Amino acid sequence: MKVQFTETVLRDANQSLVATRLPFARFAPILETMDKAGFYSLECWGGATFDSCLRYLDEDPWERLRKIKAKCPNTKLQMLLRGQNLLGYKHYPDDVVRMFVKKSIENGIDIIRIFDALNDLRNIETAVDETLKNGAIASGAISYTLSPIHNLEMYVGLAKQMADMGCQSICIKDMAGILGPQDAYDLVKAIKQTVSVPVVLHTHSTTGLAPLTLQKAVEAGCEIIDTAISAFSGGTSQYSTEAMAYALTQQGYEVELDTKLLKEINDFFKPVKEEFLSAGTLNPVILSTDTDALTYQIPGGMLSNLVAQLTAQNKLDKLPEVLLETPRVREDLGYPPLVTPMSQMVGVQATSNVLAGERYKNISKEIKSYIKGEYGKAPGGINPELQKKVLGDEAPVTCRYADLLEPQFEKAKAELGDRAKSDEDVLSYIAFPAQAEAFFKKREELKRNTFKYSIRRVD
């Protein structure tokens, strides 16, 4: 049996460990080597990369994608998309979703992994349909979690619905590293018996279960696994690419990765990791194994962000209380899986509850929108008192919320005028208005300064 690898260092690994602060220039020299290493795909876009490019790195995320594609023409490029949320933190109308998917593929994406934070599959239908129409691979992702209402039968049902929708692979997305080895075996086995498309496993090393879980998933028939080059593996990231490839090869599985090139890639990223450690961007706290995550179920990116937020407020000593409050908030909200955007929303609310010294003294606008039904159907029942506090006598939305949204793309394009140089700029603006406008302004200033410099040189 062949086992293929998706390398995550360009997206989820660095998102989990260094809050997606890895600039293109820092990894550009190794891309051509990565393209030759034999990966099934390179996860390099989507998730928090888009926001981070605009907000922190002063990069055009679309240009970043095109540059990666130019250096990696032989390996499929993969992105993570939050269904109707796209890469933001709210739902967008269908015209925006379709244009975003179309432009992602035009700019170099080959595989779009599509999920909904609540596993409300109404929220991935449009993105899946547009992905297929544009000739890319649509990979439906199940947001895995543990709760009194989530079970094997539910997950297998989701996989079947995704396959019927046209998804060409099914990913089990275990964002917090809480999928145990036996559960992984049973789930992969059950999905393989139900659908005919490949099964992918995405997990994290947070709880220390990852290598055992990946092993048992492969034994059950999982064809593709997500791993991270070892310098950026472990802790809240994925398990080591090299270690997993070595173990599976030793057991007789067919692995097409070039071990010499893997070493070259890892040697390149070692000093990059040291730079982040020295700068304090990579906090050693998130590199350790934390079995408490089996209780509070906080995914890697969420934990690193919580640590960063509390550190900025000189409240890192409150982290244990926030971690205890997180599952309580989650229960109040009907056990949503802790994946973006729900992970951030629940984390922010838990932090607010702890720092205010009173539960729900302040309720974020996102949590209010969730309770109103604007993110989809809650997996379980919402705490009646909390619901009453937010809704009063108002009834929540029960239809697909995007059906209530007016088309937005052309309106945003008109608003921007000549500040937008492309449809991609319009999409950046729709997703992150303030950050995009700030980036456009810097881009124009750089262009003017470059022009003045070139004139002086001619003179």
C-alpha positions in Angstrom: 0.0 0.0 0.0 1.3 3.5 -0.9 1.1 6.2 1.8 1.4 9.8 0.6 2.4 12.9 2.6 1.2 16.4 2.7 3.9 18.7 4.1 2.5 21.5 6.3 5.5 23.6 7.2 4.4 26.4 4.8 1.0 26.7 6.5 -0.3 24.8 9.5 3.1 23.9 11.1 4.2 27.5 11.2 0.7 28.7 12.0 0.6 26.4 15.0 4.1 27.2 16.3 4.8 30.8 15.3 1.3 32.3 14.6 1.9 32.3 10.8 4.7 34.8 11.0 6.9 33.0 8.3 7.5 35.4 5.5 7.9 34.2 1.9 11.5 35.5 1.6 12.5 33.2 4.5 11.5 30.0 2.8 11.8 30.9 -0.9 15.3 29.4 -1.3 14.1 25.9 -0.3 10.9 25.7 -2.4 12.5 24.1 -5.5 14.0 21.4 -3.3 10.6 20.8 -1.7 9.1 20.5 -5.2 11.4 17.5 -5.9 11.0 15.7 -2.5 8.0 13.6 -3.5 5.2 15.1 -1.5 1.6 14.5 -2.4 1.0 18.1 -1.8 2.4 21.2 -0.1 -0.1 22.9 2.2 0.9 26.5 1.7 -2.1 28.8 1.7 -5.4 29.4 3.4 -6.0 29.1 7.1 -4.5 32.2 8.8 -1.8 32.8 6.1 -4.0 35.3 4.3 -4.8 37.4 7.3 -1.2 37.2 8.5 0.3 38.3 5.1 -1.8 41.5 5.1 -1.7 42.2 8.9 1.8 41.4 9.9 4.1 40.5 6.9 3.2 43.3 4.4 2.8 40.7 1.7 0.1 40.3 -0.9 -1.2 36.8 -0.2 -2.1 36.3 -3.8 1.4 37.2 -5.0 2.8 34.9 -2.3 0.8 32.0 -3.8 1.9 32.8 -7.4 5.5 32.9 -6.3 5.2 29.5 -4.6 3.6 28.1 -7.7 6.4 29.4 -9.9 8.9 27.5 -7.8 6.8 24.4 -7.3 5.3 23.5 -10.7 5.5 19.7 -10.1 3.8 19.4 -6.7 0.1 20.0 -5.9 -0.4 23.2 -3.8 -3.1 22.9 -1.2 -5.1 25.4 0.9 -7.5 25.3 3.8 -10.9 27.0 3.3 -13.5 27.5 5.9 -16.5 27.0 3.6 -18.8 30.0 3.7 -16.4 31.7 6.1 -13.6 31.6 3.4 -10.6 32.8 5.4 -12.3 35.3 7.5 -14.5 35.1 10.6 -18.0 35.5 9.3 -20.2 34.1 6.4 -19.9 35.6 3.0 -22.5 35.6 0.2 -22.2 32.9 -2.6 -20.9 35.3 -5.2 -17.9 36.1 -3.0 -17.3 32.4 -2.2 -17.4 31.4 -5.9 -15.0 34.2 -6.9 -12.6 33.5 -4.1 -12.5 29.8 -5.0 -12.1 30.6 -8.7 -9.2 33.0 -8.1 -7.5 30.7 -5.7 -7.3 28.1 -8.4 -6.3 30.5 -11.1 -3.4 31.7 -8.9 -2.0 28.2 -8.3 -4.1 26.1 -5.9 -4.7 22.5 -6.9 -6.4 21.1 -3.8 -8.9 22.9 -1.6 -9.6 21.3 1.7 -13.0 22.6 2.7 -14.6 22.4 6.1 -17.3 24.0 8.2 -16.6 24.7 11.9 -19.9 23.2 12.9 -19.9 20.4 10.4 -23.0 22.1 8.9 -22.5 20.8 5.4 -24.9 23.4 3.9 -22.0 25.8 4.5 -19.5 23.9 2.2 -21.8 23.1 -0.8 -21.0 26.3 -2.7 -17.2 26.1 -2.2 -17.2 22.4 -3.2 -19.3 23.1 -6.3 -17.1 25.9 -7.5 -13.9 24.0 -6.8 -15.1 21.1 -9.0 -16.2 23.6 -11.8 -12.7 25.0 -11.9 -11.0 21.7 -12.2 -9.3 21.5 -8.7 -9.6 18.7 -6.2 -12.3 19.3 -3.5 -11.3 17.6 -0.3 -14.2 17.6 2.3 -13.0 17.9 5.8 -14.7 16.6 9.0 -14.1 18.8 12.0 -13.3 16.1 14.6 -14.1 16.6 18.2 -15.1 14.8 21.4 -18.3 15.5 23.1 -21.5 13.7 24.4 -23.1 14.3 21.0 -20.4 13.4 18.6 -19.9 9.8 17.6 -18.7 7.4 14.9 -22.1 7.1 13.2 -22.3 10.9 12.9 -18.8 11.2 11.3 -19.4 8.4 8.9 -22.7 10.1 7.9 -20.8 13.3 7.2 -18.2 11.5 5.1 -21.0 9.9 3.0 -22.7 13.3 2.5 -19.4 14.8 1.4 -18.7 12.1 -1.1 -22.2 12.4 -2.5 -21.6 16.1 -2.8 -18.7 15.4 -5.1 -15.7 15.6 -2.7 -12.8 13.7 -4.2 -11.3 12.9 -0.8 -12.4 12.9 2.8 -10.1 14.4 5.5 -10.5 13.7 9.2 -9.4 17.1 10.6 -8.2 16.6 14.2 -7.1 20.1 15.0 -6.4 19.5 18.7 -4.6 16.1 18.5 -7.4 14.4 20.5 -8.1 11.6 18.1 -6.8 8.4 19.8 -5.2 5.5 17.8 -8.1 3.1 18.2 -10.7 5.7 17.4 -8.6 6.6 14.3 -8.5 3.0 13.2 -12.3 2.5 13.7 -13.2 5.8 12.0 -11.0 5.3 9.0 -12.1 1.7 8.6 -15.8 2.8 8.8 -15.3 5.6 6.3 -13.5 3.3 3.9 -16.3 0.9 4.0 -18.8 3.6 3.2 -17.1 5.7 0.5 -14.7 5.0 -2.4 -12.6 8.1 -2.3 -9.2 8.4 -0.5 -9.1 9.2 3.2 -6.7 11.8 4.6 -5.8 12.3 8.3 -4.8 15.6 9.7 -3.8 15.6 13.4 -1.5 17.5 15.8 1.2 16.4 18.2 -0.3 18.4 21.1 -1.3 15.5 23.2 1.5 13.1 22.2 -0.9 10.7 20.4 0.0 11.7 16.8 2.4 9.0 15.8 0.2 6.2 17.2 -2.9 7.7 15.7 -1.2 8.1 12.2 0.1 4.6 12.4 -3.3 3.1 13.2 -5.0 5.2 10.6 -2.7 3.9 7.9 -3.3 0.4 9.1 -7.0 1.0 8.5 -6.4 2.2 5.0 -5.7 5.9 5.2 -3.9 6.9 2.1 -2.7 10.4 2.8 -1.3 11.9 6.0 -0.3 15.4 7.1 3.1 15.8 8.6 5.7 18.6 9.2 9.4 18.7 8.5 11.0 17.8 11.8 12.4 21.3 12.6 8.8 22.6 12.7 7.1 19.4 14.1 6.0 18.4 17.5 4.1 20.4 20.2 1.1 22.0 18.7 2.3 21.3 15.2 2.1 18.0 13.2 4.3 14.9 13.7 7.7 14.7 12.0 7.6 13.9 8.3 11.0 12.1 8.4 10.1 10.0 11.4 6.8 8.9 10.0 8.3 8.2 6.5 11.1 6.1 8.2 8.6 4.1 10.3 6.2 3.3 7.5 9.0 2.4 5.1 10.4 0.0 7.7 7.0 -1.6 7.9 6.8 -2.3 4.2 4.5 0.6 3.1 5.4 2.3 -0.2 6.7 5.9 0.5 7.9 8.0 -2.3 9.7 10.7 -0.3 13.4 11.3 -1.0 15.1 11.1 2.4 18.2 13.0 1.2 16.1 15.9 0.1 14.1 15.7 3.4 17.3 16.2 5.3 18.2 19.2 3.1 14.8 20.7 3.7 15.1 20.1 7.5 18.6 21.6 7.6 17.3 24.7 5.9 14.5 25.2 8.5 16.6 24.5 11.6 18.1 28.0 11.7 14.7 29.5 10.9 13.3 27.8 14.0 16.2 29.1 16.1 15.5 32.7 14.8 11.9 32.4 16.0 13.0 31.0 19.4 15.5 33.8 19.8 13.0 36.5 18.9 10.4 35.0 21.3 7.9 34.4 18.6 8.2 30.7 19.2 7.3 30.1 22.8 8.8 26.9 24.2 5.6 26.3 26.2 3.8 25.1 23.0 6.6 22.7 22.1 5.9 20.4 25.0 3.3 17.5 25.2 0.2 18.5 27.0 -2.3 15.7 27.7 -4.6 18.2 29.4 -5.6 19.1 25.8 -7.6 15.8 25.9 -9.9 17.7 28.2 -9.9 21.3 26.9 -9.4 20.3 23.2 -7.6 23.5 22.2 -6.0 23.2 18.8 -2.4 24.3 18.1 -3.0 27.7 16.5 -5.5 28.6 19.2 -3.2 27.7 22.0 -0.3 29.7 20.6 -2.6 32.7 20.1 -4.0 32.4 23.7 -0.4 32.4 25.0 0.5 35.4 22.8 -2.7 37.4 23.9 -2.3 36.7 27.6 1.4 37.5 27.4 0.7 40.9 25.7 -1.6 41.7 28.6 0.8 40.5 31.3 -1.8 37.9 32.2 -0.1 34.6 31.3 -0.6 33.4 34.8 -4.3 33.3 34.0 -3.7 30.6 31.3 -4.7 27.7 33.5 -8.0 29.4 34.3 -8.7 30.2 30.7 -8.0 26.5 29.7 -10.5 25.4 32.4 -13.1 27.9 31.3 -12.8 27.0 27.6 -14.7 23.6 27.7 -17.4 25.3 29.9 -18.0 27.9 27.3 -18.0 25.2 24.6 -20.6 23.3 26.5 -22.8 26.4 26.8 -22.6 26.8 23.0 -23.7 23.3 22.2 -20.3 21.6 21.8 -19.0 23.2 18.6 -15.7 21.8 17.4 -12.8 24.0 18.4 -11.7 24.9 14.9 -11.4 28.3 13.2 -13.4 30.5 13.6 -15.1 28.8 16.5 -11.8 28.2 18.4 -11.0 31.9 18.4 -14.5 32.8 19.3 -14.7 30.4 22.2 -11.1 31.2 23.3 -11.8 35.0 23.3 -15.0 34.5 25.3 -13.3 32.2 27.8 -10.6 34.8 28.3 -13.1 37.6 28.7 -15.0 35.5 31.3 -11.8 34.9 33.3 -10.3 38.4 33.1 -13.7 40.1 33.9 -14.2 37.8 36.9 -17.7 37.2 35.7 -19.1 34.8 33.1 -20.6 36.5 30.1 -20.4 40.0 31.6 -19.2 40.9 28.1 -20.3 38.8 25.2 -18.4 39.2 21.9 -20.3 40.2 18.8 -19.2 36.9 17.1 -20.7 34.8 19.9 -23.9 36.8 19.6 -23.9 36.1 15.9 -23.3 32.4 16.5 -26.2 32.2 19.0 -28.4 34.0 16.4 -27.7 31.2 14.0 -25.5 33.2 11.6 -22.7 30.6 11.6 -25.0 27.6 11.0 -26.7 25.0 13.1 -25.2 24.4 16.5 -24.3 20.8 17.0 -26.1 20.6 20.3 -28.4 22.7 22.4 -27.2 26.2 23.5 -27.5 27.1 27.2 -31.1 28.5 27.4 -30.1 31.3 29.8 -27.3 32.5 27.5 -29.5 32.2 24.5 -32.2 34.3 26.3 -29.6 36.9 27.2 -28.5 37.3 23.6 -31.8 36.8 21.7 -34.5 37.9 24.1 -37.7 36.9 22.4 -36.1 36.9 18.9 -36.0 33.5 17.1 -32.7 32.3 15.7 -31.9 31.8 12.0 -32.7 28.3 10.9 -32.0 28.5 7.1 -28.6 28.6 5.5 -27.5 32.0 6.6 -25.8 32.8 3.3 -29.2 32.6 1.6 -30.1 35.8 3.4 -27.0 37.7 2.2 -27.0 40.1 -0.7 -24.3 39.7 -3.4 -21.2 41.7 -2.4 -18.4 41.4 -4.9 -19.4 44.0 -7.4 -20.5 46.5 -4.7 -17.1 46.2 -3.0 -15.3 46.6 -6.4 -17.2 49.8 -7.0 -16.3 51.1 -3.5 -12.6 50.5 -4.0 -12.4 52.0 -7.4 -8.9 52.4 -8.7 -7.4 51.4 -5.3 -8.0 47.8 -6.4 -5.7 46.7 -9.1 -7.3 43.3 -9.6 -10.3 41.1 -8.6 -7.9 39.6 -6.1 -7.5 43.0 -4.4 -11.3 43.2 -4.1 -11.4 39.8 -2.4 -8.7 40.8 0.0 -10.7 43.9 0.9 -13.9 41.9 1.4 -12.1 39.5 3.7 -10.1 42.0 5.7 -11.1 45.6 4.9 -8.9 47.5 7.2 -5.8 45.4 6.7 -6.2 45.3 2.9 -6.6 49.1 2.7 -3.5 49.6 4.8 -1.6 47.2 2.6 -2.9 49.0 -0.6 -1.7 52.3 0.8 1.8 50.9 1.6 2.0 49.3 -1.8 1.3 52.7 -3.5 3.8 54.5 -1.3 6.4 51.9 -2.2 5.6 52.2 -5.9 6.0 56.0 -5.7 9.2 55.8 -3.8 10.6 53.3 -6.2 9.6 55.5 -9.2 11.3 58.5 -7.6 14.4 56.5 -6.9 14.6 55.3 -10.6 14.1 58.9 -11.8 17.0 60.1 -9.6 19.2 57.3 -11.0 18.4 58.3 -14.6 19.1 62.0 -13.8 
